[in-house]
């Protein structure tokens, strides 16, 4: 499920204007949620299903609640916040999708945005998206942003870096942009994470839902095209150049930045420094959301192997698994629309070290996913937030922090419940 449900299946003619798309969006949301409710009511398991990828989908019992957390609202008044990062002094930088960078100082939102942010395409799912600090930020003061750039007819995901002086971004440089421009405002991907060698991973969405096309075919097919950045995770040096040991760097039929492929729209990406594993959470289409354990050079299936359904109805693929394609660790049907993913390694919840925490936009919750030492998923629980969860991160203080994607979004701290 998209973070903002797709309107594309309402279009029966390419000649329909983007203005019509925007006007139809509300009606579509109602239709999608009604359809999901209908599907749920016909299933013995009414909501929040989790399946193993190695077998046909079978209903399971509802996900039990997570009961040992309490929620503390830290900041209100954020407009569609998307990503957050902690400065060494404990201040928090937060991106707002319309194109502003905010800072939380001493637990309060500074009313003055950070200056020096690049212009962004703030349309539908596009805008100012993720933020990340260089691993050596304390010395080099480098901050990285991902954002949508261009027009509604031709746009790309970009990565830029700049130095931060406490009030403004300086010397901003675009260090990477997607190889092909796409139309529409869907599927920018855009999460970042860092590896121990100071290489960065960036997720790039597949470009959008049908009938969106590129070069005369459905744009989602680019996820299987190694000559395209769309539907990929790319691995970059900290200056945007290509690492010499990337898995496809010597393949003349591949973009050298590609690290993994066959992705639809990854909006959660994190590295576990203890297990040395990379995890992602990925939007499916009308079901089939995934948690994956990412390995370099591997194919994750979209859209030739998937549990997803077309928004218009029917299977996207009859295949659920195939040799040479990595199976998901978790599948959510109905969709939770996962966004934001964190591996917990703090001391405030010592019993949860190594576990995953995933945000849900449609489910409006945080999923606590129990992971064993070998990276196997044991179980999951749901912590109801009651708002669309766009991001979840472990803070510098060891607590978990949640961003809610609303016009009046919030920063919420998760603490152990009092006994």
C-alpha positions in Angstrom: 0.0 0.0 0.0 1.4 3.4 -0.9 1.8 6.0 1.9 -0.7 8.1 0.0 -2.9 5.6 -1.8 -2.5 5.5 -5.6 -4.9 7.4 -7.8 -3.4 5.9 -11.0 -5.9 3.1 -11.5 -8.7 5.7 -11.8 -7.1 6.9 -15.0 -8.5 5.2 -18.1 -7.0 7.7 -20.6 -3.5 9.2 -20.6 -5.1 12.5 -21.6 -6.6 13.1 -18.2 -4.8 16.0 -16.5 -2.8 16.1 -13.3 -5.5 18.4 -11.9 -8.1 15.7 -12.3 -5.7 13.3 -10.4 -5.4 15.6 -7.5 -9.2 16.1 -7.3 -9.8 12.4 -7.5 -7.4 11.6 -4.7 -9.9 11.9 -1.8 -12.5 9.7 -3.5 -9.8 7.1 -4.2 -8.7 7.0 -0.6 -12.3 6.3 0.4 -12.6 3.5 -2.2 -9.3 1.9 -1.1 -10.1 1.8 2.5 -13.5 0.5 1.8 -12.0 -2.2 -0.3 -9.5 -3.1 2.4 -12.3 -3.3 4.9 -14.2 -5.6 2.7 -11.2 -7.9 2.3 -10.6 -8.0 6.0 -14.2 -8.7 6.8 -14.1 -11.8 4.6 -11.0 -13.2 6.4 -10.9 -15.2 9.6 -8.0 -13.0 10.6 -9.5 -9.5 10.7 -6.4 -7.3 10.6 -2.6 -7.0 10.6 -1.8 -10.4 9.1 1.8 -11.6 9.0 2.9 -14.5 6.7 6.0 -16.4 5.9 7.3 -16.0 2.4 8.0 -19.7 1.8 4.4 -20.8 1.9 1.0 -19.8 0.5 -0.7 -17.1 2.4 -2.8 -18.4 5.3 -4.7 -16.3 7.8 -3.2 -16.0 11.2 -4.4 -14.5 14.4 -4.3 -10.7 15.0 -1.0 -9.2 16.1 -1.1 -8.8 19.9 -0.6 -5.4 21.5 2.7 -4.1 22.8 1.9 -3.2 26.4 5.1 -2.1 28.0 5.5 1.3 26.3 4.2 4.7 27.2 4.0 7.6 24.8 5.3 11.1 25.6 4.5 13.9 23.1 7.7 16.0 22.7 6.8 18.4 19.9 3.7 19.3 18.0 3.1 21.5 15.0 5.2 19.8 12.4 3.9 19.8 8.9 4.1 16.3 7.3 7.5 15.5 8.9 9.5 12.7 7.1 12.9 12.1 8.7 15.0 12.9 11.7 18.6 12.9 12.9 20.3 13.7 16.2 23.2 16.1 16.5 26.0 15.4 18.9 24.6 18.0 21.4 21.2 16.2 21.5 19.4 18.6 19.2 17.1 16.9 16.6 16.9 17.9 12.9 13.5 17.1 11.3 12.6 17.3 7.7 9.1 18.5 6.6 7.9 17.3 3.3 6.8 20.7 2.0 10.5 21.7 2.0 11.5 22.9 5.4 14.3 21.7 7.8 13.4 22.2 11.5 15.4 21.8 14.7 14.3 20.8 18.2 16.4 22.5 20.8 16.1 21.6 24.5 12.8 19.8 23.8 11.2 22.7 21.9 10.7 23.2 18.2 12.6 26.3 17.0 10.1 28.5 15.1 12.7 29.5 12.6 13.5 26.8 9.9 17.1 26.0 9.0 18.1 28.0 5.9 20.0 26.7 2.8 17.6 23.8 2.0 17.4 23.1 -1.8 14.2 23.7 -3.7 12.0 20.6 -3.7 9.1 19.2 -5.7 6.4 19.0 -3.0 3.7 17.1 -4.9 1.9 14.0 -3.6 4.6 11.8 -2.1 7.4 14.0 -3.2 9.2 16.8 -1.3 12.0 17.0 1.3 12.4 13.5 2.5 15.1 11.8 4.5 18.0 13.3 6.5 21.2 11.7 7.7 24.5 12.8 9.4 27.9 11.7 8.1 29.4 9.1 10.6 32.2 11.7 11.2 29.8 14.6 11.6 31.5 15.9 14.7 34.6 16.6 12.6 33.2 17.4 9.1 29.7 18.8 9.9 28.3 17.1 6.8 24.5 16.5 6.6 22.8 14.6 3.8 19.3 15.1 2.4 17.1 13.2 -0.1 14.4 15.0 -1.9 12.2 15.1 -5.1 13.5 17.4 -7.8 12.0 18.5 -11.1 8.4 18.9 -12.3 5.3 16.7 -12.2 6.1 15.6 -15.7 9.8 14.9 -15.1 11.3 14.4 -11.7 14.0 12.5 -9.9 15.1 11.5 -6.4 18.2 13.5 -5.5 20.8 13.2 -2.7 22.6 16.4 -1.6 25.1 17.1 1.1 26.0 20.3 2.9 27.8 21.5 6.0 25.7 22.6 9.0 26.8 25.6 11.2 23.9 25.3 13.7 21.6 27.7 11.8 22.1 27.1 8.1 23.2 24.6 5.5 26.3 25.8 3.6 28.1 24.7 0.4 25.2 22.4 -0.7 26.1 19.9 -3.5 24.0 17.4 -5.3 26.0 14.3 -5.1 23.6 11.8 -6.7 20.4 11.8 -8.7 18.4 9.0 -10.3 19.4 8.1 -13.9 15.9 8.5 -15.4 13.3 11.2 -15.0 9.8 9.9 -14.2 6.4 11.5 -14.4 4.0 11.9 -11.4 4.4 12.2 -7.7 4.8 8.5 -6.5 7.5 6.2 -5.2 10.6 8.2 -4.5 11.9 5.7 -1.9 14.5 7.9 -0.3 15.7 6.3 3.0 19.4 6.4 3.8 21.6 4.4 6.1 25.4 4.1 6.6 27.6 1.0 6.6 30.8 0.5 8.7 33.1 1.5 5.8 31.4 4.9 5.6 29.6 3.9 2.4 25.9 5.0 2.3 22.9 3.1 1.1 19.9 5.0 -0.5 16.6 3.4 -1.5 15.0 4.5 -4.8 11.4 3.7 -5.6 10.2 2.1 -8.8 8.6 5.2 -10.1 4.9 4.6 -9.6 1.8 2.6 -10.2 0.0 1.7 -13.5 -0.7 3.4 -15.9 2.5 5.3 -15.3 5.0 4.4 -18.1 8.6 4.9 -19.1 9.9 4.1 -22.5 6.5 2.6 -23.6 6.1 0.1 -20.7 4.9 0.2 -17.1 7.5 2.1 -15.1 7.5 -0.6 -12.4 9.3 -2.9 -14.7 12.4 -0.7 -14.2 12.8 -2.5 -10.8 14.2 -5.5 -12.8 16.3 -3.4 -15.2 19.8 -3.1 -13.9 20.5 -0.2 -16.3 18.0 1.9 -14.2 18.2 3.3 -10.7 14.5 2.9 -10.2 13.4 0.1 -7.8 16.9 -0.2 -6.3 19.1 0.3 -3.4 22.2 2.2 -4.4 25.5 2.2 -2.6 27.6 5.4 -2.7 30.8 6.8 -1.3 30.2 9.8 1.0 30.9 12.2 -1.9 28.4 10.4 -4.2 31.0 8.6 -6.3 30.7 4.8 -6.9 32.5 2.4 -4.7 34.9 0.1 -6.7 33.6 -3.0 -5.0 29.9 -2.5 -5.8 28.3 -5.8 -7.0 27.6 -4.6 -10.6 30.5 -2.2 -11.1 32.1 -4.3 -13.8 28.8 -5.2 -15.5 28.4 -3.2 -18.7 24.7 -3.9 -18.6 24.1 -2.4 -15.2 24.3 0.9 -13.4 27.4 0.7 -11.2 25.7 2.3 -8.2 23.1 -0.5 -7.9 23.5 -2.6 -4.7 20.3 -4.6 -4.8 17.2 -4.6 -7.0 13.6 -5.7 -7.5 12.2 -3.2 -5.0 8.9 -1.4 -5.2 9.2 1.5 -2.7 11.4 1.1 0.3 10.6 3.7 3.0 12.5 2.0 5.9 16.2 1.2 5.8 18.5 0.5 8.6 21.9 -1.2 9.5 22.4 -3.3 12.6 26.0 -2.8 13.8 25.8 -5.8 16.0 24.6 -8.4 13.5 26.0 -6.5 10.6 22.7 -7.0 8.7 20.9 -4.5 6.6 17.1 -4.4 6.9 14.4 -2.7 4.8 10.6 -2.2 4.9 8.9 -1.9 1.6 5.4 -0.9 0.4 3.5 -3.5 -1.5 0.5 -2.8 -3.8 -2.8 -3.6 -2.1 -1.1 -6.0 0.3 2.3 -7.7 0.1 4.2 -5.2 2.2 7.6 -6.6 3.1 10.4 -6.7 5.6 13.6 -7.8 3.9 17.1 -8.6 4.9 19.2 -7.0 2.2 22.3 -8.5 0.6 24.5 -7.0 -2.1 23.7 -8.0 -5.7 20.5 -9.8 -4.8 17.1 -9.6 -6.5 14.0 -9.0 -4.3 11.4 -9.8 -6.9 9.3 -6.8 -7.7 7.2 -7.1 -9.7 7.8 -10.6 -11.1 7.5 -12.3 -7.7 5.1 -10.7 -5.2 2.2 -11.2 -2.9 0.8 -7.8 -4.0 -2.5 -7.3 -5.8 -3.3 -4.8 -8.5 -5.3 -1.8 -7.1 -7.8 -2.6 -9.9 -8.0 -6.2 -8.6 -6.3 -9.4 -9.5 -2.8 -10.7 -9.0 0.3 -8.8 -10.3 2.1 -12.1 -10.5 1.2 -15.8 -10.0 4.6 -16.4 -8.4 5.2 -16.0 -4.7 8.8 -17.5 -4.7 11.4 -18.3 -7.3 15.0 -19.6 -7.3 17.4 -16.7 -7.4 15.0 -14.3 -5.8 15.2 -13.5 -2.1 12.1 -14.2 0.0 10.8 -11.6 2.4 11.2 -12.2 6.1 7.7 -10.7 6.8 4.7 -10.0 4.6 1.8 -7.9 5.6 -1.6 -8.4 4.0 -3.6 -6.3 4.4 -1.0 -3.5 4.1 0.3 -1.5 7.0 2.1 0.8 4.6 5.5 0.6 6.4 7.6 3.7 6.7 10.5 4.1 9.0 12.5 1.2 10.4 15.0 1.0 13.3 17.1 -1.7 14.9 17.2 -1.1 18.7 20.5 -1.3 20.4 20.1 1.1 23.3 19.9 0.6 27.1 16.4 1.9 27.9 14.8 -1.4 26.6 17.6 -3.9 27.1 15.3 -6.9 26.5 14.7 -5.6 22.9 18.3 -5.3 21.8 18.6 -6.4 18.1 14.8 -6.2 17.6 13.2 -4.2 14.7 10.7 -1.4 15.1 8.7 -0.5 12.0 6.2 2.3 11.5 2.9 1.9 9.8 1.1 4.7 7.9 -2.2 3.0 7.2 -2.1 0.8 10.4 -1.2 3.9 12.4 1.0 1.9 14.7 4.6 0.8 15.5 5.4 -2.9 15.0 7.8 -4.4 17.5 9.4 -7.3 15.6 11.3 -9.8 17.7 14.4 -11.0 15.9 16.7 -13.8 17.1 20.5 -13.8 17.0 20.4 -15.4 13.5 18.2 -12.8 12.0 15.0 -14.9 12.1 11.7 -13.2 12.8 10.1 -14.7 15.9 7.0 -12.7 16.5 5.6 -9.1 16.3 3.4 -6.9 18.5 1.6 -3.7 17.7 1.8 -0.4 19.6 -1.1 1.8 18.6 -0.1 5.4 17.9 -3.4 6.5 16.3 -1.7 8.6 13.7 0.2 7.8 10.5 3.7 6.8 11.5 6.3 8.1 9.0 9.5 7.4 10.9 10.9 5.7 14.0 14.4 6.1 15.2 16.4 5.3 18.3 17.4 8.6 19.8 20.8 9.6 21.3 19.3 9.0 24.7 18.4 5.4 24.0 14.6 6.0 23.8 12.6 5.4 20.6 11.2 8.4 18.8 8.2 8.5 16.4 7.3 11.0 13.7 3.6 11.2 12.7 2.8 12.2 9.1 0.0 14.6 9.6 -0.7 18.3 8.8 -0.1 18.8 12.5 2.5 16.1 12.9 4.1 15.2 16.2 7.4 13.9 17.6 6.6 11.3 20.2 9.0 9.6 22.6 8.5 5.9 23.6 9.5 5.1 27.1 9.2 2.0 29.3 5.8 2.0 30.9 5.8 2.6 34.6 5.2 -0.5 36.7 
